[in-house]
Amino acid sequence: MENTNEKKNVVLSLVQASGTPTLGNYLGAFKNWHNMAAENDCIFGVADLHAITVRSEPQDLRRRSIEMYAMLLALGLDPEKNIVFLQSHVTDHALLAWVLNCYTAFGEASRMTQFKDKSQRHADNVNVGLFTYPILMAADILLYGADKVPVGDDQKQHLELARDIAERFNGIYGDVFKIPEPYIGKKGARILSLQEPEKKMSKSDPNVKSFISLADEPNVIAKKIKSAVTDSEARVYYGENKAGINNLMNIYSCCTGLDFDAIEKQFEGKGYGDFKSAVAEAVVEELRPVQEEYKRILSDKAYIEKCAKEGAEKASYLAHKTMRKVMKKVGFYQG
Ligand code: TRP
């Protein structure tokens, strides 16, 4: 990592490799990563240990992990300046998670709403890993002394738990962990489903027409946007009861930089067909550089291997420093 005199914040995030991210993830968060990476010391990883809380075929886990790793690089994280790694390559995550398990109350973990949701959705495989998932996440964060963690709404409660565990541990042993804060970047857009524009766009939506994946080809993107739900008014403006059009305007605005007034003017007297064609074209152009970079990186396995190895080395070094401190404080014999 770059070590200049000015002290940059450590921004840390791990992403789950459970399917290709969507246009919503891109416009809501990733689009700003270039800026975030320039202004901070970023540590980003693929949460492959978290991934096995849900069963998958070994070759799928491997493929998805590599794809997500390539995606992190394609999205603008520089493996020279930032740390980009796979969680399972740094064994201290699992060790710290175990230690922190013993400093987390059962009741506290039971209150995690994502656990309650997930155990209903995966009723056939409610494993203990699913329950302790947020504690592994706390370990991810605390190992690196992260100052800031970019989190979506669904992860806020987990970050709060990480803070509580860190404060409890520090209360007993002194200042071991940095207390992490949420990273508030430039506010990203909230992109909604193309089919049910009351809900967020989600890659796990069973209706594939409802989301645009970052891996979708231009013709697929165009098709999905053409079949997006609108209304019967056939006039492009941002208004009440126009959730579908509002969402498309929002997408168009993010891709072109035009505000809603300008968009309204541009499509005065035109129908939804013209508007949708323009939105599709703008989205295709917006995603093109990332998609090209993603394909380029993914086809270069030697490069991925080299970056992942270096990322693991840099991450391990930092993680191990924290881990040694923790082991000593708790009272493990270190010789
Ligand atoms: N639980 C996060 C999610 O599903 C992924 C994650 C794992 C994470 N470890 C993390 C996010 C550490 C931020 C920091 O999105």
Residues whose N, C-alpha, C, O or C-beta is under 5 A from the ligand:
A	BS01	LIG	L12 S13 L14 V15 Q16 A47 M137 D140 I141 P150
